[in-house]
């Protein structure tokens, strides 16, 4: 018998923060990982070396960039098993301070980008009976009122509706779609308002999360160990927003 082919993953938002942690975890587990990023920086050259050149620049809010990205990846690999969309601009503050363009930006970045990504990658994911992991936020499945960041949470809630609808639609094709919901997880590019130690004291488990804890769950949702899980929201928040 020939060995199973090496799994292939695409991690968007994978050049930094939680996306990069997920990419590194999947690579440690033997997955051939491709990264997609929007804004270039000095660190991209190092990532090119780390991931064997499998690094792509793309604006995930543009349908044309998705067509190019999907084409490049499939021309190189011939398959795609896992799509991790670690993308989501954040906005803090009450709704009275949110402008129309800001709300549109949040929905474009958090919701439209995921819609375009799944649309572009759907044939490849169906062919491999693959997985999709999207990023929400703590408490996203509760539809509760928010004093702060309500516009951001509204976008993530819309994404959750898409995620569960995709899970239902794609189940007959063997594609599983799930969402992770991180809480307060400090990292280099985290929003400043999540880095307040006084806020961390309100977390039931008594501490903020760590990027590897998010990456571990994403890797599990992308593995056969979770083969009967789809349409789920997995909180990674230490009890925050219960």
N, C-alpha and C positions, 0 to 999 in steps of 0.2 A: 504494500500500500504506500502511496506517495504521502509525504507529510502534508498537514494542513497548510494552506498558504498563509503568509504573514498578514495579520490584520493591518488595515490602514485607517488612520483617523485624520480628520481636519478639525483643528481648534481655531476658531475665530476669536479675536481678542487675545490671541495666544502669545503675544510678545511681552506681556508684563502681567503683574498681579496674579489674580486667581487663575486666569487663563493659562499663564505660563506654568504655574504650579500643576495644573491639570495635564498640560502637555508633557511635562517632565515625568509625572507619575505614569502616564500611559506608555511613554518611551521606556521607562524602567521595566514595564511588564511585557516588553517585546513588541509593542505596536509601532509601526512606521508612522510617525507623526508629521503632518504638515501644519505649519502655522500660517495664519493670515493676520496682517496688521494693517492699520490705516495710516498712522503717522510714523514717518521714519525717524530714527535716532541713532546715536553712536553705538547703541547696544545691538543693533540689527546685525552687524558684521559678526559679532560673537555668537549670536543665535544661528546665523548661517552655518558657522563651523560646528556648533553643538548639534544641530539637526540635519547635518549633511546636505545643506543647500535647500532643504524643503521648506522654504520661507517665501511667502507671497505677499505683495502689497495689494490691497484692495479696499475700496470704500464699500462697505457692506450695505449701505443705503442705496446703492445704484445697481439696477438690474443688469446692466451691461458688464459691470465688474464681476458680478456673480457668474455670468455666462463664461467669461474669460477664466475665472478661477476654477470653475468646475471642469472646463475643458483642459486646462493645464494639468490639473491633478489626475484626471482620468487618462490623459495621454501618457503621463509618467508612470502611473500605477496600474491602470486597467481595472481598478475596483475602489470602492469606499465602503468601509464597515461602520465607522462611527463619526458622527458630527456633534461636536461640542461647541455651542454658541455662547461663549463667555463675554458677551457684549451687553452694555447697558449704561448709558450716561445717567448721572444722578443729579437731582436738584433738591436742595433743602429749603424749607420755608413754608409758610401758610399759603393757601390758594390765592388769597388777596394780593399776594406779591408776585404771583406767577403771570407772565404775559402770554398772549396767544402764541407768538413764535416759540417761546420756551416749551409750551405744551406740545406744539407740533414737532419740535426737535426731539422731545422725549419719546413720543410715539414713533417717530421715524427711526430712531436709533434702537429702541427696545423692541418694537413690534414689527414694523415694516421690514427691518433688516432680517429678522428671523423668518418672516413669511417668504421673502425673496430667496433666502438660503435654502429652506426646505423645498421650495418649488424647483430650484436649480438642481438640487442634489437628489431629489426623490427617485428618479429612475435608477441611479447607482445604489441607493440605500435599499430599494426594493429588490434589486438583483442580488444583493448580499444578505438580505434579511437583517438589516443593520439596526443601529440605535441612534437616537437623537437625545441629547441632554441640553436643556435650556436653563438659563439662570433667572430665577425670580428673586424674592427677598423674603425675609422672615415675616410670617403672618399673612403672606399673599393670598392664601386660600380661605381667609376668614371674612373678607369683604367688610372689615370694620372701618369706622371713621379714623382719620389720621389728623393730628394737629400739625405735624410736620411731614414734609415729603409726600403729600397726598398726590400730587401730579405724577411723581415717579411711581408710586405704588399703583396708581390707576393704570399706568402703562404696563406694569408687570402683571396686573390682574387681567388686562386684555390679552397679554401673552399667554397666561394660564389657560384662558378659554381656547385659544388656538392650540396649545399643547394637548389639551384633553381631546379636542376635536380631531387633531392629527392622530392621536393614539387610537381613537375609535376607527377612523377612516383607514389607517395603514395597518391595522391588526391583521386583516386578511392577507396582507402581503408579507407578514412576518416582521414588520418594522415596529420597534418599540420606541415610544416617545415619553420622556419623563422630565421633571423639573427639579432642580435643587434650589433651596431657599436659604442662603446664608444669612446669618445675623451680623453681629459686629466682629469683623475679622480684620484686624490691623495688617496692613502691608504697605509697601512703598507708595502706591498710587491710590490708597483709600482716601475717601473724603474726610476732611479734617474733623467734621462733627461726629465721626465714628471713633475718634481717637482719644476721647475724653475719659480718663480713668474713673471719674465720678459716675459716668454712664455705665462703665463695665461693672461697677458694684451692684447694679440693678439686675444683672444677669443671674438667673437662678443657680447656675453651676459656678458662679463666682469668678468667672474669668472670660475674656474674649476668646474667640476661636483663632485657629492657626490655619494658614493656607493649605497645609498638607491634609488637614482634616476635611476640607472641602474636596480636595483632589482625590482623596481616598474614596469618597462616596461617588464621585463622578466616574472613577475607574470601575467601581462595583456595578454601577448602572450600565456601564458599557461592556460588561462581561457576561458570560453564561451563568454566573452565580445568581444573576437577577433575571433569569430568562422568563419568569412568569410575572414580571413587574412592568406595567405600562400605565400611563395616565396618572402617575403618582407625583406628589410633591413631597420631597424629602427635606425636612427642616434640618439645618446644620447651624444651630443658634444657641445651644446651651440652655434652652428654655425661654429665650428672649421672645417676647410677643405672644406668650401663651395666653 
